[in-house]
Amino acid sequence: MQLNNINYYSDETNKEYLSVSQFKNFYGTLDNNGCEERALAQINGEFLIEPSKSMLQGQYLDACFEGTEDKFKNNNPDLYTLKGELKAEYRQAQSVFERVVQDDLFFKYMDGEKQIIMTANLFGATWKIKMDSYHKDKCIVDLKFIEDIHKKFYSHDLGFVNFIEYWGYDLQLAIYQLVVEKHTGKKLPCYIAVADKKNPPDFEIIQINQYCLDSAIEYYDVENKTKRIIELKKGTIAPSKCGVCEYCREHKVLKNPISSDFLIY
């Protein structure tokens, strides 16, 4: 199947291809647990998650850099007033865009080819990626819009970590790098162009060190988990339940009382 901007997120392509977001749905990141059963239900179109306000803000910022605000408006009419103006809670993203494009370095890194789609076989599965800003033979740039660039997050396994590690953006860029390398034979440096929601916003261009990218592949055990996802999609093995996500709560059936020892996950 030939991927394009129209079918990239379709159920059909999600069944055929593996993506970073799909991998996270199966196995999570430091910020939350994955759930195999929920992930399969999403792939099969049996469970839908409405995009959050933060996701929509990020999508609007993407549209600003792509020059596709009109398309975003047509696809998201509820985010606009009757006068056709962006609602207040999303106007912040517009202000952030107007600020960061004034910065020469930020604009330079975001001035690559937009939303470039590539596919490659990694660990036995065909992965799909969509890059925010691709500078051929030079670098890969991903755009993020977050609450606070310098906020620390606590992980039981790793202690305090930054937003890149907490949200699994190191894994995302590691997969992007591997897919591009399959196409070009070149291991390109990876950057995050990030702006936050403080007033006025803070913003940075952050290079993810290569050892962080390599470590993410190992930490998330991508090779072995990819093999398991392949079997799950084929239906040759049964998915496990996390027991706490939206999907598991929706289909929950009590069988026995639990001990108070199990109240903290």
C-alpha positions in Angstrom: 0.0 0.0 0.0 1.3 3.4 -0.9 1.1 5.8 2.0 0.1 9.5 1.7 -1.3 12.2 3.9 -4.9 11.0 3.3 -4.5 7.4 4.3 -1.6 7.6 6.7 -3.7 7.4 9.9 -6.4 5.0 8.5 -7.3 1.7 10.2 -6.1 -0.1 7.1 -2.6 1.3 7.2 -2.4 0.8 11.0 -3.1 -2.9 10.5 -0.4 -3.1 7.8 2.3 -0.8 9.3 3.7 -0.3 12.8 4.4 3.3 14.0 5.9 4.8 17.2 2.5 5.9 18.5 1.2 2.4 17.9 4.2 0.8 19.7 3.5 3.2 22.6 -0.1 2.2 22.7 1.0 -1.4 23.1 3.8 -0.9 25.6 3.7 2.6 26.9 6.4 5.1 27.9 7.6 6.4 31.3 4.4 8.5 31.5 1.9 5.7 31.2 1.5 2.0 30.7 0.5 0.5 27.4 -2.2 -2.1 27.0 -2.1 -4.8 24.3 -5.8 -5.4 24.3 -6.6 -1.7 24.0 -4.0 -1.2 21.2 -5.5 -4.0 19.2 -9.0 -2.6 19.7 -7.8 0.8 18.4 -6.2 -0.8 15.3 -9.4 -2.7 14.6 -11.5 0.4 14.9 -13.3 -0.9 18.0 -12.1 1.8 20.4 -11.5 5.4 19.7 -9.8 8.0 21.8 -10.8 11.6 21.2 -7.8 14.0 20.7 -7.1 16.0 23.8 -6.8 19.8 24.0 -3.0 19.5 24.1 -3.0 17.3 21.0 -5.2 19.7 19.1 -3.0 22.6 20.1 0.0 20.7 18.8 -1.8 19.9 15.5 -2.6 23.5 15.0 1.0 24.5 15.5 2.0 21.8 12.9 -0.5 23.3 10.5 0.9 26.8 11.0 4.4 25.6 10.0 3.0 23.6 7.1 0.8 26.5 5.9 -2.3 24.3 6.1 -4.4 26.4 8.6 -7.4 26.4 6.3 -7.4 22.6 6.1 -7.1 22.4 9.9 -10.0 24.7 10.3 -12.2 22.6 7.9 -11.3 19.4 9.8 -11.8 21.0 13.3 -14.7 23.5 13.0 -15.6 23.1 16.7 -12.3 24.9 17.6 -13.6 28.1 16.0 -16.2 30.7 16.9 -19.2 31.6 14.8 -17.1 34.5 13.5 -14.5 32.0 12.3 -11.9 32.9 14.9 -9.9 30.4 16.8 -11.3 29.9 20.3 -9.3 31.4 23.2 -7.9 28.1 24.5 -6.3 27.4 21.2 -5.2 30.9 20.4 -2.1 30.4 22.5 -0.7 28.1 19.9 -1.1 30.8 17.3 0.8 33.3 19.5 3.6 30.8 20.1 3.9 30.3 16.3 4.1 34.0 15.8 6.9 34.2 18.4 9.1 31.3 17.4 9.1 32.1 13.6 10.8 35.4 14.6 13.8 33.4 15.8 16.2 32.7 12.9 17.6 29.4 14.3 14.2 27.9 15.2 12.9 28.9 11.8 15.9 27.4 10.1 15.4 24.0 11.7 11.7 24.0 10.9 12.3 25.1 7.3 12.9 21.6 6.0 10.6 19.4 3.9 7.3 19.1 5.8 5.5 15.9 6.9 7.7 13.6 4.9 6.5 10.0 5.0 8.9 7.0 4.9 8.6 3.3 5.5 11.2 0.6 6.3 11.5 -2.9 7.7 12.8 -2.8 11.2 13.0 -5.8 13.5 10.7 -7.8 11.2 7.9 -5.3 10.8 7.3 -2.5 8.3 7.3 0.8 10.2 5.9 4.1 9.0 7.1 7.6 10.0 6.0 11.1 9.3 8.7 13.8 9.9 7.8 17.4 10.8 10.9 18.8 9.2 13.3 16.7 7.1 16.6 18.2 5.9 17.8 15.7 3.4 21.3 14.3 4.3 21.5 16.7 7.2 19.0 16.1 10.0 15.6 15.2 11.3 13.5 17.7 13.3 10.4 17.0 15.3 8.1 19.8 16.6 6.7 19.7 20.1 4.4 22.0 22.1 4.5 21.2 25.8 3.7 22.7 29.2 7.2 23.5 30.4 10.5 22.7 28.7 12.5 22.5 32.0 10.0 20.5 34.1 11.4 17.4 35.8 9.4 14.1 35.8 9.9 11.3 38.2 10.3 7.7 37.1 10.4 4.8 39.5 13.0 3.1 37.4 15.2 6.0 36.4 14.6 8.8 38.9 14.1 12.3 37.6 14.0 12.6 33.8 13.4 15.4 31.2 10.3 15.7 29.0 12.1 13.9 26.1 12.6 10.7 28.1 9.4 10.9 30.0 7.1 11.1 26.9 9.2 8.7 24.8 10.4 11.3 22.3 13.9 9.6 22.4 12.2 6.4 21.2 10.3 8.3 18.5 13.4 10.0 17.0 15.4 6.8 17.3 12.9 5.0 15.1 12.8 7.9 12.7 16.6 7.8 12.5 16.6 4.1 11.7 14.0 4.4 9.0 15.8 7.2 7.3 19.1 5.3 7.6 17.5 2.3 5.8 16.6 4.7 2.9 19.7 6.8 2.7 22.5 4.8 4.4 23.1 7.9 6.6 22.6 8.1 10.3 21.2 11.7 10.6 21.3 13.7 13.8 17.9 14.3 15.5 16.5 17.4 16.9 13.4 18.6 18.8 12.1 22.0 18.0 10.1 22.7 21.2 8.1 25.6 22.5 6.2 25.7 25.8 3.0 27.2 27.2 4.5 29.7 29.6 3.8 33.4 29.1 5.9 34.5 27.2 6.8 31.0 25.9 10.2 29.5 26.2 11.6 27.6 23.1 14.7 25.7 22.2 16.3 23.5 19.5 17.5 20.4 21.3 19.7 17.7 19.8 19.1 14.3 21.3 22.5 12.7 21.9 23.2 9.5 19.9 23.7 7.4 23.0 20.2 8.5 24.2 18.7 7.3 20.9 20.6 4.0 21.0 19.6 3.5 24.7 15.9 4.1 23.9 15.9 1.2 21.5 17.4 -1.1 24.2 15.4 0.3 27.1 12.0 -0.3 25.3 13.2 -3.7 24.1 12.0 -2.7 20.6 13.2 -5.8 18.8 11.5 -8.4 21.0 8.3 -6.3 21.5 8.0 -5.8 17.7 8.1 -9.5 17.2 5.3 -9.8 19.8 3.2 -7.1 18.1 3.5 -9.0 14.8 2.0 -12.1 16.4 -0.7 -10.1 18.2 -1.8 -8.5 14.9 -1.9 -11.9 13.3 -4.0 -13.2 16.1 -1.7 -16.1 16.8 -1.3 -15.0 20.5 -3.8 -13.5 22.9 -3.3 -9.9 24.1 -2.7 -9.0 27.7 -4.8 -6.5 29.6 -3.3 -3.7 31.7 -6.5 -3.6 33.8 -6.4 0.2 34.4 -6.8 2.0 31.1 -10.0 3.5 29.6 -10.6 0.4 27.5 -10.1 -2.0 30.4 -12.3 0.1 32.7 -15.0 0.2 30.1 -15.0 -3.6 29.8 -14.4 -4.4 33.5 -16.2 -7.3 35.1 -15.5 -8.0 38.8 -14.7 -11.6 39.7 -13.3 -11.5 43.2 -12.4 -8.9 45.9 -8.9 -7.6 45.8 -6.5 -6.9 48.6 -5.7 -3.4 49.7 -2.1 -4.2 48.9 -2.9 -3.9 45.2 -4.4 -0.4 45.3 -1.1 1.3 44.3 -0.1 0.1 40.8 
